[in-house]
Amino acid sequence: MKNKKVYIILAIVFVVLIFVWRFFSVKTGEGFEIMAVAKKGDFRVEITSSGELEALNSVEVLGPVEARRFRVNNMTIESMVDEGTVVSKGDVIAELDKSELFGRIEDRRLDLEQSKAQYEQIQLDTSLVLRQERDNITNLEYIVEERKLVVEQSQFEPPAIVKQNEYNVEKAQRDLEQAKDRYRVKILQERARMVEVAARVREYENELVQMQEVLEKFTVRAPQNGMVIYQSGRGMKIKEGSQISAWNPIVATLPDLSRMQSVTYINEVDIRKIKNGQKVEIGLDAFPDKKLTGTVKKVANIGQQRPNSDAKVFEVVIVVNESDPSLRPAMTTSNMIIVDKVGDVLYVPLEAINVHNDSINYVFLKNGTKQEVLLGMSNLNDIIIEKGLNEGERVYLSTPDFAKNAPVKLMAELNGKRMEIFNEAAGIEEEEEKEEAPRGNRRRGRAQ
């Protein structure tokens, strides 16, 4: 029984070895040849690149900008909705820490109470001071009248006494005028004090109203409908516990998802082919079945170096034509920019093209010929054959066995042009030699 199993295993191994030997012997004898057919039809020159979706328009969601007026320079985020949340206008996005502004409000309230008390005190002082000045004026008026009576009663007195009484009347009148002037000045002084304190009271009242308005803005609300995308700061996303500055109080952005654009970067070798207005076919990595279209909107004039890359690239912005609710910012796109489109041309795969002496392009034909060809535009896979091939001819994509010793069959038209160029170059050399010969003779004559 054991011998029977051994024989079966040996037979299977023998059959496998024969099959392997036959397979490789056929490959070696026939050669591994890959061929393609020269096709005729529409030809597109395309440049492909990966990009990232962004909203064409977005609105910044700001914290209270006015907070810096009240010496609140940094605000801590206490709570916030998850990034990517779709919100409506007026919905709460984040709550900021209000404790520092609360302290400023309490300080200002104390200042307001003190100013109001000071205003009332000035009112009382003003009433007392002005009352005293009015009483003094009234007393001086009585004194003037009394001294006038004395002058009238001293008509029969000696002239010296009469004169003295008249001086007393003038002095009393002068004192009365001075008291009235002093009363007017006191009115102005007290009025100025009251205006100063009243202005301070109004200032504190206005500041309190403004602080209350700013305090409400510490509850950050959505200015419009959209999806919440949080701002990045110092290389990190804003989150609960992060601080925002009153000088740059951007909390989040609300992109308009109805209009999107793809931002991509094109190598400096290909950027000269990219122009505004070119059509683009856009694919989404997240939704392979979705196919969108776009248009090149902007091509950067200055290149830049991307991280982890030595090549210079140029930013290209592509506007997405369609509006799709499934599109989200930061989605990866595959962009196929259509640089040019030619109809009814002959083309073959790029692998079929070979080069001889860095100047002659040729293909290997099925009939064993190395045929020169004139090339046109190319894309990632194919290249246009302007002359040298006919539609339907089969060309090798690999190097066949006859390639070693076979000469290149040149096209007469191209060969004639090459001869013209060669003859022209030779003629120029002959002219230069003729011009050089007389100079040499003259130099020899001078030497003799």
MOVENBEL-V190852 format. One record per pair of residues at least 4 apart in sequence whose ideal C-beta (glycine too) atoms are under 6 Angstrom apart, sorted by the first residue. I is the first residue (numbers start at 1). J is the second residue. D is the distance in Angstrom with one decimal. If there is no record, write none. Layout:
i = {I & I}
j = {J & J}
d = {D & D}
//
This chain:
i = {21 & 31 & 34 & 34 & 35 & 35 & 36 & 36 & 36 & 37 & 38 & 38 & 38 & 38 & 38 & 40 & 40 & 42 & 43 & 43 & 43 & 43 & 44 & 44 & 45 & 45 & 45 & 45 & 46 & 46 & 46 & 47 & 47 & 47 & 48 & 49 & 49 & 49 & 50 & 51 & 51 & 51 & 51 & 51 & 52 & 52 & 53 & 53 & 53 & 53 & 54 & 54 & 54 & 55 & 55 & 55 & 56 & 56 & 57 & 58 & 58 & 59 & 59 & 59 & 60 & 60 & 61 & 61 & 61 & 62 & 63 & 63 & 63 & 63 & 63 & 63 & 64 & 64 & 65 & 66 & 67 & 67 & 67 & 68 & 70 & 72 & 72 & 73 & 74 & 74 & 75 & 75 & 76 & 76 & 77 & 77 & 77 & 78 & 78 & 79 & 80 & 80 & 81 & 81 & 81 & 83 & 83 & 85 & 86 & 87 & 87 & 88 & 89 & 89 & 89 & 90 & 91 & 92 & 93 & 93 & 93 & 94 & 94 & 95 & 96 & 98 & 98 & 101 & 105 & 108 & 108 & 108 & 111 & 112 & 115 & 115 & 115 & 116 & 118 & 119 & 119 & 122 & 122 & 122 & 122 & 126 & 129 & 133 & 133 & 136 & 137 & 137 & 140 & 140 & 140 & 143 & 144 & 144 & 144 & 147 & 147 & 147 & 148 & 150 & 151 & 151 & 151 & 154 & 154 & 154 & 157 & 157 & 194 & 220 & 226 & 228 & 229 & 230 & 230 & 230 & 231 & 231 & 231 & 232 & 238 & 244 & 255 & 258 & 260 & 260 & 261 & 261 & 262 & 262 & 262 & 263 & 264 & 264 & 265 & 265 & 266 & 266 & 266 & 266 & 266 & 267 & 267 & 268 & 268 & 271 & 273 & 274 & 274 & 276 & 278 & 278 & 279 & 280 & 280 & 280 & 280 & 281 & 282 & 282 & 282 & 282 & 283 & 284 & 284 & 285 & 286 & 292 & 292 & 293 & 294 & 294 & 294 & 294 & 295 & 296 & 297 & 297 & 298 & 299 & 300 & 300 & 303 & 303 & 305 & 306 & 318 & 345 & 346 & 346 & 347 & 347 & 348 & 348 & 348 & 349 & 350 & 351 & 352 & 352 & 352 & 353 & 354 & 355 & 356 & 356 & 360 & 360 & 361 & 361 & 362 & 362 & 362 & 362 & 363 & 363 & 363 & 364 & 364 & 365 & 365 & 366 & 368 & 369 & 370 & 370 & 371 & 371 & 372 & 372 & 372 & 372 & 373 & 373 & 373 & 374 & 374 & 374 & 375 & 376 & 376 & 377 & 378 & 385 & 388 & 389 & 396 & 399 & 402 & 410}
j = {25 & 401 & 397 & 398 & 394 & 396 & 349 & 395 & 397 & 394 & 346 & 348 & 389 & 391 & 393 & 346 & 391 & 343 & 342 & 345 & 347 & 384 & 338 & 341 & 339 & 340 & 377 & 379 & 336 & 338 & 379 & 270 & 337 & 339 & 336 & 264 & 266 & 335 & 334 & 262 & 263 & 264 & 333 & 335 & 263 & 330 & 260 & 262 & 329 & 331 & 261 & 263 & 329 & 255 & 256 & 329 & 259 & 261 & 256 & 253 & 255 & 223 & 224 & 254 & 250 & 253 & 93 & 251 & 252 & 249 & 75 & 96 & 220 & 244 & 249 & 251 & 214 & 217 & 249 & 214 & 72 & 214 & 246 & 246 & 104 & 100 & 101 & 246 & 243 & 245 & 96 & 244 & 97 & 243 & 94 & 240 & 242 & 95 & 97 & 95 & 94 & 240 & 85 & 93 & 228 & 228 & 230 & 228 & 227 & 91 & 222 & 225 & 222 & 224 & 225 & 221 & 222 & 221 & 220 & 222 & 228 & 220 & 251 & 219 & 218 & 102 & 218 & 215 & 211 & 204 & 207 & 208 & 204 & 204 & 200 & 201 & 204 & 201 & 197 & 197 & 201 & 126 & 193 & 194 & 197 & 190 & 186 & 183 & 186 & 179 & 179 & 180 & 175 & 176 & 179 & 172 & 172 & 173 & 176 & 168 & 169 & 172 & 169 & 165 & 165 & 166 & 169 & 161 & 162 & 165 & 161 & 162 & 198 & 251 & 254 & 252 & 253 & 237 & 238 & 252 & 238 & 250 & 252 & 237 & 242 & 249 & 329 & 323 & 320 & 327 & 317 & 319 & 318 & 333 & 335 & 317 & 316 & 335 & 313 & 315 & 270 & 271 & 274 & 314 & 316 & 311 & 313 & 303 & 312 & 314 & 339 & 299 & 316 & 296 & 296 & 337 & 338 & 294 & 318 & 335 & 337 & 336 & 292 & 294 & 333 & 335 & 334 & 290 & 333 & 332 & 331 & 320 & 322 & 321 & 318 & 319 & 320 & 321 & 319 & 318 & 317 & 319 & 317 & 316 & 314 & 315 & 312 & 314 & 312 & 313 & 335 & 384 & 385 & 391 & 382 & 384 & 352 & 385 & 395 & 382 & 383 & 397 & 363 & 395 & 397 & 361 & 362 & 361 & 360 & 408 & 372 & 408 & 373 & 375 & 370 & 371 & 372 & 408 & 371 & 373 & 395 & 396 & 400 & 369 & 371 & 394 & 402 & 409 & 406 & 408 & 388 & 409 & 388 & 408 & 410 & 411 & 385 & 388 & 389 & 386 & 387 & 388 & 383 & 384 & 386 & 384 & 383 & 389 & 411 & 393 & 400 & 403 & 406 & 415}
d = {6.0 & 5.9 & 4.3 & 5.1 & 5.0 & 5.7 & 5.1 & 5.9 & 5.6 & 5.5 & 5.7 & 5.1 & 4.9 & 5.9 & 4.9 & 5.1 & 4.5 & 5.1 & 4.8 & 4.9 & 5.4 & 5.8 & 5.8 & 5.1 & 4.4 & 4.2 & 5.2 & 5.0 & 5.2 & 5.8 & 5.2 & 5.2 & 4.7 & 5.8 & 5.1 & 4.5 & 5.9 & 5.3 & 5.8 & 3.9 & 5.6 & 3.3 & 4.6 & 5.1 & 5.6 & 6.0 & 5.3 & 5.7 & 5.7 & 4.5 & 5.5 & 5.7 & 5.8 & 2.9 & 5.4 & 5.9 & 3.9 & 4.9 & 4.5 & 4.7 & 4.2 & 5.8 & 5.8 & 4.8 & 5.3 & 5.6 & 5.9 & 5.1 & 4.5 & 5.1 & 5.9 & 6.0 & 5.9 & 5.5 & 3.6 & 5.5 & 4.9 & 3.9 & 5.7 & 5.0 & 4.1 & 5.8 & 4.6 & 3.9 & 5.0 & 5.2 & 5.4 & 5.1 & 4.8 & 6.0 & 4.5 & 5.5 & 4.2 & 5.3 & 5.5 & 5.6 & 5.3 & 4.7 & 5.4 & 4.7 & 4.0 & 5.8 & 4.5 & 5.8 & 6.0 & 5.9 & 5.1 & 4.9 & 5.2 & 4.1 & 4.5 & 5.3 & 5.8 & 5.2 & 5.7 & 5.5 & 4.9 & 5.8 & 4.9 & 5.6 & 6.0 & 4.4 & 5.4 & 5.8 & 4.2 & 5.5 & 4.9 & 5.7 & 5.0 & 5.8 & 5.4 & 5.6 & 5.3 & 3.9 & 4.7 & 4.6 & 5.8 & 5.7 & 5.3 & 4.5 & 5.8 & 6.0 & 5.2 & 5.4 & 5.8 & 3.9 & 5.9 & 4.3 & 5.5 & 5.3 & 4.8 & 5.9 & 5.4 & 4.2 & 5.3 & 4.8 & 4.4 & 5.4 & 5.6 & 4.8 & 4.4 & 5.0 & 5.6 & 5.0 & 4.5 & 5.7 & 5.7 & 5.6 & 5.2 & 5.0 & 4.1 & 5.6 & 5.9 & 5.4 & 3.2 & 5.2 & 4.9 & 5.4 & 4.7 & 4.9 & 5.4 & 4.7 & 6.0 & 5.6 & 4.7 & 5.2 & 5.6 & 5.0 & 4.5 & 5.1 & 5.6 & 5.1 & 4.5 & 4.6 & 5.8 & 5.7 & 5.3 & 5.3 & 3.9 & 5.8 & 5.4 & 4.9 & 5.8 & 5.4 & 5.3 & 5.9 & 5.9 & 5.7 & 4.5 & 4.5 & 4.7 & 5.3 & 5.9 & 5.5 & 4.5 & 5.7 & 4.8 & 4.0 & 5.0 & 5.5 & 5.1 & 4.3 & 4.2 & 5.1 & 5.3 & 5.7 & 4.2 & 5.1 & 6.0 & 4.4 & 5.4 & 5.6 & 5.1 & 4.8 & 4.4 & 5.8 & 4.9 & 5.8 & 5.4 & 5.7 & 4.8 & 4.6 & 4.1 & 5.5 & 4.6 & 4.2 & 4.0 & 5.1 & 6.0 & 5.6 & 5.9 & 5.1 & 4.8 & 5.9 & 4.5 & 5.0 & 4.6 & 6.0 & 5.7 & 5.7 & 5.4 & 4.4 & 5.0 & 4.4 & 5.5 & 5.8 & 5.5 & 5.8 & 4.2 & 5.4 & 5.8 & 5.9 & 5.5 & 5.5 & 5.0 & 5.8 & 4.9 & 5.0 & 5.6 & 5.7 & 4.5 & 3.9 & 5.4 & 4.4 & 5.4 & 4.2 & 5.0 & 5.4 & 5.1 & 4.7 & 5.7 & 5.2 & 5.7 & 5.7 & 4.9 & 5.1 & 5.1 & 3.4 & 5.9 & 4.4 & 4.0 & 5.8 & 5.8 & 3.2 & 4.8 & 5.3 & 3.9 & 4.7 & 5.7 & 5.4 & 5.2 & 5.0 & 5.2 & 4.6}
//
